[in-house]
Amino acid sequence: MEHTLLKEINKKTMGTYLDEKDYGNELLFLNFFPFKNTPFLSFETLIGSQGNPVAADIVTYDASAPLKTRRTVSKLSGDIPPTRIKKKMSEIDLNTYNILKAQADNDSTKLLDFVFGDIDACVEGCLARLEWVGLQALSQGYVTLTKANNAGVITADNIDFQMLASHKRVCKTATSTRIWSNATAGNPKPITDIEVIQDLAIEQGRKLEYVLMGRSKWQEFRKTTEVIQACKGTSTAVVKPTLAEANDFMTAQGLPRIVIIDSYVDIEDPDHTITSVNCWVQKYILFVPFLKLGETLSGPIAAETNPPKQAVMAKKDQILVQKYSTDDPVNEFTVGLINAFPSWPTIDRCYRFDTLLYAADGLDD
């Protein structure tokens, strides 16, 4: 490892550049799991720790306060995994850099875009992975890492956030005609399905404010006869309702408002094939009591606490960026590093609904 070969890069210029840049405004995961710093690289999530408050008792004067039990909670613990991305400038790229530098008097913008482009890619790449992880977790209740979706695969098992089995639901019917993908508009009953989940939550003392769904699921929802008739107030309406119209109806009926989750990131596999993927697993919708469901826990990074002398480093919020070079072969590297993962302590207050499955008891067995 040697110092950076790019003359425009030093700790001050890189820090200033990162401070002035705005990243991730289009990403959704921070709405549900905002960053929270932790001094540890392990975590322990208390599931059920944010339930409804237990009411106090009315007593006579001079009587002792009745003793209440502590809330029963389960624990999900593990290590916060590192997320890493590296970009390389080869000898050909460095020759391009030299050409742009020689032409900088005429157009410095191309040079600066080239010099700082890998820095942008590394910060955005770290955020994109956290976006994918956060929305995969929300839509399914678990995250599955494979070589196809994560070239640095660390486990073949699901990372399960331990949603209660009774909160995993399907269309409550004995026939497949009610699933949302049914092409006959009169067969699916998405409002009825939402009411079933709402009633279940109320029985369990939980209030649901929002239902999260992908855009394709929203399109299936809004084209059904049940939704058109309910939102348009007529049995002859053929125009599909807008999101605002649907949510006006949902609010008036005391049902959770619809939030569309529409987010794509690019995944590069070990063969360097890049594929655009939808972060939300489309067949699922998720019922939630509020939007802030937990935190993205961000732990310390060894390269920051014990920095290598040759690397130029600067930080953008929780993401550390390194610049360094090698001399055999001559390459320039940019690395983005973050140790972060979502923590979801409110999962026991959320309900997952599979729109493509059905069972008479409504359970996703």
N, C-alpha and C positions, 0 to 999 in steps of 0.2 A: 504494500500500500504506500502510495506517494501522495504528495500534495496535488490539488487540482491543476489541470493543464490550461484551464480557461482563465485568462487574465482578468476578466470582468467579475470573477467570483472571489469573494472573501467573506468572512463572517459578517461584516457590517452590511455589505451589499445584499447578501442573501437574506439576512434578517430583515432588512428594510423592505425588500421585495415581498417576503412572506407576510409581513405586517400589513402591507398595503393591498394585498390580494384578498378577495372574497371567494371562498370555496364552499361548495355544497349547498348553496341556497335552494337548489331544486330537489335535494334529497329529503326523504320523509322520515327516516328512522329516528332522527333527533326529536321529532314531535312526540314520540312514544318513549324513547330511551335517551334522554339528554345525557351528556357526559357528566360523570362524577369521578373525580380523582380519588385514588386509594393508594396508600403506601405499600400495599401488598400485591403479590402476583397470584394470590389465591382468593377465592370468594366463598361466602356462605350466604345464600339467600334463604330467608325465613318465609316460606310459603304459607299464606294464611295470616301473616302478621298484620295485615291491613283490613281486617274484617270490620263489620259494623260494631259500634261501641256498645258495651254491656251497660244497661241502665242501672243507676244506683237505686237503693231502696229508701222509702219513707219510713222513718223510725220515730219512736218517742224520744223526748229529751232525756239525756243521761244514759241512753242505751248505746251499746257499742255498735260500730258499723259492721254490717254483715260481710263476711268474707266471701270473695268471689274467686273462682278458679282462674288460673291463667289460661289464655287462649291456647288451644291445641294447634301446634304448627308442625310442619314438616320442613326438612332442610334439604336444600340442593347445594352441594359444595363441589368445588373443582378448581382447576388452575385457569387463570386468565391466559389464553393462548396468544402468542405473538403473531402479528400480521406484518408481512414484509413484501416489498416490491423493489425491483432493481431495474434500472435502465442503463444501457451501455452505448457509448459513442465509440465506434470502431475507428480504425485508421482512416477509412474513407470518410466517415463523419467529421473527423478532425481536419481533414483536408478541406471539406466544405466550410468548416468554421474559419479556416485561414482565408479562404476566398471571400467569405462574407465580411471578415474583418478588414480585408484590403479594400472592400467596397463600402465600408461603413460611412465614409464621408458623404456618399450619395444617398444611402438609405440605411440608417442605423436600426430601424425597426426590425428588419429581417434578422439582423445579427442578434439583437436582444431576445427575440422570439426563439431563436435557435439555442442560445445560451441558457435561457431559463425554462425552455419547454419541458425538459426532463424533470425539473423541479415540480412544475405544475402536474405532470403525469403521475409523479410519485405521491403527492398529497391527494390528488383526486382518486388515485387507485386505492389508497388506504380507506378513504371515505366510501368508495364504491363497494368494497368488500363488507364494511360494516353495514351499509345499506342492505346488501343482499342477505347477510346473516340476520339482521333485525327483522326484516319483512318475511323471510322464510320462517323464522321462529313464530312470529305473530300469526301467520296464515295456517301453519301446521301444528304448532305446539312443540315442535322439535326442529333440529337442523341436521341434515345428512351431508357429510363431506365425502366426495368421491374424487378420483383423479380427473373425471370429466368436468367437475365444477370447481375443483380446488387442486391445482397442480402440486401444492405442497401438502398433500393429504396427510392428516395426523391420526386419523382413526377411521375404522370401517363401521363403527357403531353410530347410531343416532345420538346426538346431544339432546336429550329429552328434558324439557322444562317441567315435566310432571303435572300436566293438566289432569284434573280429576276425570275418571272414566265416565262418570255420570254427566259431565259437561261436554262430552263429545257426542254430537247429535246428528241424526239424518232425518230425511223426510218421514214423518210419522204416518205411514200408509202401508198397506199390504201389497200394493202393486207399483210397478215401475213408472206408471203414467205420470206420476206427480213430480218426477225429478225435473229440475229446472231446464235441462237441455232438451226436453221433449219439444218436438217441432210444432205440435198442435197447441196453439196459443191458449186454448181453454183448459188444458190439462194441468199445467203447473199452477200451484197456489202459493206463491212466495209470501204474500202478506199473511196468509194463514200459518205458514211455517214460522214466520217471525213472531206471530202472536203466541204460538206454542212455546217457543223459547222464552219469550217474555213472561208468560204465565209460570213457567218452571222457575225462572229466576225470582219472581215475586214470592213464590212458595218458599224459596230458600232465603228470603229476606234480602235479596239483592236487586238493585235498580240498574237498568241498562240504558245508557244514554246514546250510544252509537253502535252502528253495525258497519264493519269495514268489509269492503268487497273489491275485487278487481274490476277493470272496465268491461271485460267480456261478460262477467256475471251481472253487472249492472245492465248491460244490453239485454240479457235474457230476462232479467227482472221486469224491465219497463215495457217489453213487448207482449207480456201475458195479458189475457183478457181480464183477469182479476185486478191487476194493477191499473190498466187503462180505465176500467169502469170506476174503480175507487177514486182515482186521482182526477179524472175528468168529470165525475158526477153524472154519468149517463151510460146506459147500456149500449149505445150505438157509436160511441167515440172510437175512432180508428187511429187517431194521432197519438203517438207515444208521448208520455209525459216527460217534461224536463226534470232534471235533478231538483231544481227549486220547487217545482210543483209536487214532486213525490215527497219531498221533505216537509212541505206545508201540510200534506195529508198525514204523514207519519207523526208530526208534532201534534196535530189536532186530535189524533187518536191515542196519544200518549205512548207512541211506539218510538223506538230508537231511530235517530236520524242516520241517513246513509252517508258514508264517507267513501269516496272512490279512491282506491290505491292504485296508482298508475306509475310504475317505476321500472326502468330497464337499466341494466349495466352490461358491460362487455366482459366476458369470461374468456381467458386464453388458456388452452389446454397444454399439456406437455409437448405436443407437436407444434405449438405456436399457432394453432388455428383459433381465430377469434370469433366468438358467437355472441350475439346480443340475446340476453335472457330476461324474462320477466321475473322480478324479485318476489312477487306474490304468487303462491300456488293457487291457480284460478278456481279450482273446484270448491275451495273453502271460503266461507265468510266467518267473521269473528265478531261476537257481541262483547262490548266492553262498557264498563261503568263510567269511564272518563278516558281522555287521550293519553295523559302521562301515566304510563303503566309501570315504569321502573326506571333504571338508569343503565347507561353504557359505562361500566366500570373501567377506568383507565389506570393502569399500574405503571410503576417506574420502568425506565429503559436503561439497561446497563451501559449502552454506548453514550448515554448522557451523563450518568453518574461516574463513569470511568472512561472518559473520552480518549480515543486514539489520537496521538499527536498529529498524525499526517492528515486527518480528515478535517475538512471545513464543515461545520455543523450549525444549523439554526433550527428553530422550532416554530411550527404553526399550530397554536393551541396544543393539542395532545400529540401531534405528529412530529417526529424528529426527522430532519432531512440531512443526509450526509453527501458530501462530494469528495471524491478521491480518484487517483489514477493508478495504473500499473505501467511498468516499463517494458515488460516482455510477455505478451505483446503490448504495444502502446494503446491503451484504452482509457477512457474517462467513464467513471461510474457515478450514478446518482441512486441513492437508496432512501426509501421511505420506511419508517419504522413506527409502529404503535402496538402497545400491549393493551388490548381492550376487548370487551365482550359484554353482551346485554345481560342484565339481571332483571328478573320479572317476578317480583314478590306478590303481585296482584293476580297471578294467573288463576287462583282459586275463585276469582270473581268474574272470570271471563268464560265464554261458551263458544266452542267451535262447531260449525254446522257444515256438513258435507252435502252439497246441493245435488250430487250425482248418485247418492246411495239412498236406500229406503229400508225401513223395517217397521213392523207393526208397533213396536214399543218405542220407536224413535231413537234407539241407542245405536251408536256406531260400534258394533261388536267386531 
